[in-house]
Every structure is written in structure tokens, then in C-alpha cells.
Amino acid sequence: MDLDRHLEIDPSEWTKPDTYDLVTALVVPRPIAWVSTVSPGGHRNLAPHSYFNLVADHPVHVAFSSVGVKDTLRNIRATGEFVVNFAGQQLLSALDATAADVDPECDEFMIAGVTPEGSHRVTPPRVAEAPAHFECVLAGQVPVGNCTLVIGRVVHVHVAPYVWSKRRVDPAALDPTVRLSRRYGMLAPVFTPEESPSPHVLAE
């Protein structure tokens, strides 16, 4: 229903689905870590995780949360390695296909129709069609609520030539898929504070 006053709630008093819809609609846009791993038995896994971000830059560390214990987390715990693949808009259908709950022996690279490519420093393959990748080794894991926060140290970075311009990544060329509650989105036009079309945007 529509509100006639401000929403004021204790999230613990809401159902889990309602709380999820609220907080994931407010914390937007969220980058998506398309994480590839390999099980000790050699089975490839590929899955999206939208609780993801950069957490340090020297040395570079990233973190994502696994909701529950799924194949990605089990594989990382067993091997200590993973790859974060960055999915552009052209890979949205493939990324969404890997969100399905399938048996651990299923190869999500095949399900998504993407190409596994050998990594430089870790065993899990990269998604060849992705424009950029972080090869990571496990630096730590922290239980938080219903999730496990996985922290990875980035040991190798790959960026495709078409997204690299003047020693920087071109956000428009990267064209990342982002998460908006239960939906996906894309980057809005990119601008500096001085270029902002809104008079209410303040410079840092």
C-alpha cells in the first residue's frame, strides 16, 4: 500500500522476504561478482553474488557475501581460490542463467553458454567473454547473520582492451550489469559533480 507518513520499522519485526525487498531496493545499484570456482574434484562452478564490493586497494582486496552455504563458498573453503568475473550487459542472460539452483556436479559454464579460459595465478577458469576479471585467493571469511563474508586478495587483474582508455577503465565500455532489488539495471549516464544535470548534486 502507499504511505501517508514516513516508514519507521524495526527490521527484525518484518518477514525475511519483506526485509530483503526493502534493504536491497535501498542499497542500489549493487555491483555483481560473477564468481567462478572449482571443486576439489574438478567440477567448475559459476554463480552471481550481488553483496559485493572493493574493500581495500593496497594490497587489493574484494569481498562478497554468500547467503547460506552454497557451492561457491564450499569450493572456496576447500581450495582457497576464486575469480570475480565482471559481466557486461551483453552477458546478462548468461549471468542470470547461473543463478539457478543446480547440483554441484553441473557445469554452469555450459549452462550459461560461456567459455572457460585459463587464469594466470589461480586454478578456477575465467569467463572468456567477460571484459574484466579479478583472480583472488582467500584472505578471510566472517559469519554475518545469514551470510558468510568472503574476503579475497586480488593477485591478478585482467582488463580487455576495449574497456581501457587513457590508463583508465571506461565505465560506459565496461557496461556493467548491476542489481536493483529483485531486478537488474545498468549504469546511468556518468558525469562529474560539475557536469551534473541536477542542481542538488554537491561536489565532494
C-alpha positions as CSV (number, residue, x, y, z in Angstrom):
1,M,0.0,0.0,0.0
2,D,1.0,3.6,-0.4
3,L,2.3,5.5,2.7
4,D,0.7,8.6,4.2
5,R,3.7,9.1,6.6
6,H,7.3,8.0,6.9
7,L,8.0,4.3,7.1
8,E,9.6,3.6,10.5
9,I,10.4,-0.1,11.3
10,D,12.5,-2.5,13.3
11,P,13.6,-4.9,10.5
12,S,13.5,-7.8,13.0
13,E,9.8,-7.4,13.1
14,W,9.3,-7.9,9.3
15,T,9.4,-11.2,7.5
16,K,12.7,-12.2,5.8
17,P,11.3,-11.7,2.2
18,D,9.8,-8.3,3.1
19,T,13.1,-7.1,4.7
20,Y,15.1,-8.4,1.8
21,D,12.9,-6.5,-0.7
22,L,13.3,-3.3,1.4
23,V,17.0,-3.2,2.0
24,T,18.1,-4.5,-1.4
25,A,15.9,-1.8,-3.0
26,L,17.6,0.9,-0.9
27,V,21.2,-0.2,-1.3
28,V,21.4,0.3,-5.1
29,P,23.0,-0.1,-7.5
30,R,25.0,-3.1,-6.3
31,P,27.8,-4.5,-8.4
32,I,27.7,-8.2,-9.2
33,A,30.5,-10.6,-8.5
34,W,30.2,-13.4,-11.1
35,V,32.3,-15.8,-9.1
36,S,33.9,-18.9,-10.7
37,T,35.4,-21.7,-8.6
38,V,36.5,-25.3,-8.9
39,S,35.6,-28.1,-6.5
40,P,38.4,-30.4,-5.2
41,G,37.0,-33.0,-7.6
42,G,37.5,-30.6,-10.6
43,H,33.8,-29.5,-11.1
44,R,33.5,-26.0,-12.4
45,N,31.1,-23.6,-10.7
46,L,29.9,-20.1,-11.7
47,A,27.4,-18.0,-9.7
48,P,26.4,-14.4,-9.3
49,H,26.7,-12.6,-5.9
50,S,25.3,-9.1,-5.5
51,Y,26.5,-8.4,-2.0
52,F,29.9,-7.4,-3.4
53,N,32.4,-4.6,-3.3
54,L,36.0,-3.4,-3.2
55,V,37.3,-3.2,0.5
56,A,41.0,-2.3,0.1
57,D,43.3,-1.1,-2.6
58,H,46.9,-1.8,-1.2
59,P,47.0,-4.7,-1.5
60,V,43.8,-5.0,-3.4
61,H,41.0,-6.9,-1.6
62,V,37.4,-7.5,-2.5
63,A,34.6,-9.1,-0.5
64,F,31.3,-10.7,-1.2
65,S,28.7,-12.3,0.9
66,S,27.4,-15.8,0.4
67,V,23.8,-16.2,1.5
68,G,23.9,-19.6,3.2
69,V,26.4,-22.2,2.2
70,K,26.4,-22.9,-1.5
71,D,28.8,-24.4,-4.0
72,T,30.8,-21.2,-4.4
73,L,31.5,-21.0,-0.6
74,R,32.2,-24.7,-0.3
75,N,34.7,-24.6,-3.2
76,I,36.5,-21.5,-1.9
77,R,36.8,-23.1,1.6
78,A,38.3,-26.2,0.1
79,T,40.6,-24.6,-2.4
80,G,41.2,-21.1,-1.3
81,E,40.8,-19.6,-4.8
82,F,38.2,-17.9,-6.9
83,V,37.7,-15.5,-9.8
84,V,35.5,-12.5,-9.9
85,N,34.2,-12.0,-13.5
86,F,32.6,-8.7,-14.4
87,A,29.5,-9.2,-16.5
88,G,28.6,-6.5,-19.1
89,Q,25.1,-6.1,-20.3
90,Q,25.7,-8.4,-23.2
91,L,26.2,-11.2,-20.7
92,L,23.0,-10.6,-18.6
93,S,21.2,-13.7,-19.9
94,A,24.2,-15.9,-19.2
95,L,24.7,-14.4,-15.7
96,D,21.0,-14.9,-14.9
97,A,21.2,-18.5,-16.0
98,T,23.9,-19.2,-13.4
99,A,21.6,-18.0,-10.6
100,A,19.7,-21.3,-10.8
101,D,20.0,-23.8,-8.0
102,V,21.6,-26.9,-9.6
103,D,23.5,-29.9,-8.5
104,P,27.2,-29.4,-7.6
105,E,28.3,-31.6,-10.5
106,C,26.6,-29.3,-13.0
107,D,28.9,-27.1,-15.0
108,E,27.4,-23.6,-15.0
109,F,29.8,-22.5,-17.8
110,M,27.9,-25.0,-20.1
111,I,24.5,-23.9,-18.7
112,A,25.3,-20.3,-19.4
113,G,26.9,-21.0,-22.8
114,V,30.1,-19.1,-21.9
115,T,33.7,-20.1,-22.5
116,P,36.1,-21.2,-19.6
117,E,39.5,-19.6,-20.1
118,G,42.6,-20.5,-18.0
119,S,43.6,-18.0,-15.3
120,H,47.1,-16.7,-14.7
121,R,47.5,-17.2,-11.0
122,V,44.7,-19.4,-9.8
123,T,43.0,-22.7,-10.8
124,P,39.4,-21.6,-11.4
125,P,38.9,-20.5,-15.0
126,R,37.7,-17.1,-16.1
127,V,34.7,-16.3,-18.2
128,A,36.4,-15.6,-21.6
129,E,33.6,-13.3,-22.7
130,A,33.8,-11.1,-19.6
131,P,35.6,-7.7,-20.1
132,A,37.5,-7.9,-16.8
133,H,38.5,-10.3,-14.1
134,F,40.0,-10.4,-10.6
135,E,41.9,-13.6,-9.7
136,C,41.7,-14.0,-5.9
137,V,43.0,-16.1,-3.1
138,L,41.0,-16.4,0.1
139,A,42.1,-13.9,2.8
140,G,39.4,-14.5,5.3
141,Q,35.8,-15.3,6.0
142,V,33.4,-13.9,8.6
143,P,30.0,-15.2,9.6
144,V,27.5,-12.3,9.5
145,G,23.8,-13.0,10.1
146,N,22.6,-15.5,7.5
147,C,25.6,-14.9,5.3
148,T,29.4,-15.5,5.2
149,L,31.5,-12.6,4.2
150,V,34.3,-13.9,1.9
151,I,37.3,-11.7,1.6
152,G,39.7,-12.2,-1.3
153,R,43.1,-10.8,-2.0
154,V,43.4,-9.9,-5.7
155,V,46.5,-11.5,-7.2
156,H,45.9,-10.8,-10.9
157,V,43.7,-8.3,-12.8
158,H,42.7,-8.7,-16.4
159,V,41.1,-5.9,-18.4
160,A,40.1,-6.2,-22.1
161,P,41.5,-3.6,-24.5
162,Y,38.1,-2.2,-25.5
163,V,37.3,-1.1,-22.0
164,W,40.8,0.5,-21.3
165,S,41.2,4.2,-22.4
166,K,43.8,6.7,-21.3
167,R,45.1,4.4,-18.5
168,R,41.6,4.1,-17.0
169,V,38.6,1.8,-17.3
170,D,35.9,3.4,-19.4
171,P,32.7,2.7,-17.4
172,A,30.5,3.0,-20.5
173,A,32.6,0.4,-22.3
174,L,32.6,-1.9,-19.2
175,D,28.8,-1.5,-19.2
176,P,28.3,-3.5,-16.0
177,T,25.2,-5.3,-15.0
178,V,24.0,-4.1,-11.6
179,R,21.4,-5.4,-9.1
180,L,18.3,-3.5,-8.1
181,S,16.3,-5.4,-5.5
182,R,15.0,-8.4,-7.5
183,R,15.7,-6.8,-10.8
184,Y,18.8,-5.9,-12.9
185,G,19.9,-2.5,-14.1
186,M,22.7,-0.6,-15.9
187,L,24.8,2.4,-15.2
188,A,23.1,5.8,-15.6
189,P,25.0,8.5,-17.6
190,V,28.4,9.1,-15.9
191,F,29.4,12.7,-15.0
192,T,31.5,14.8,-12.6
193,P,29.7,17.0,-10.0
194,E,30.4,20.0,-12.2
195,E,28.6,18.2,-15.1
196,S,25.7,17.0,-13.1
197,P,22.2,17.7,-14.7
198,S,20.8,18.1,-11.1
199,P,21.4,21.3,-9.2
200,H,21.3,19.4,-5.9
201,V,24.4,17.3,-6.5
202,L,27.2,18.7,-4.4
203,A,30.9,18.3,-5.0
204,E,32.9,16.2,-2.6
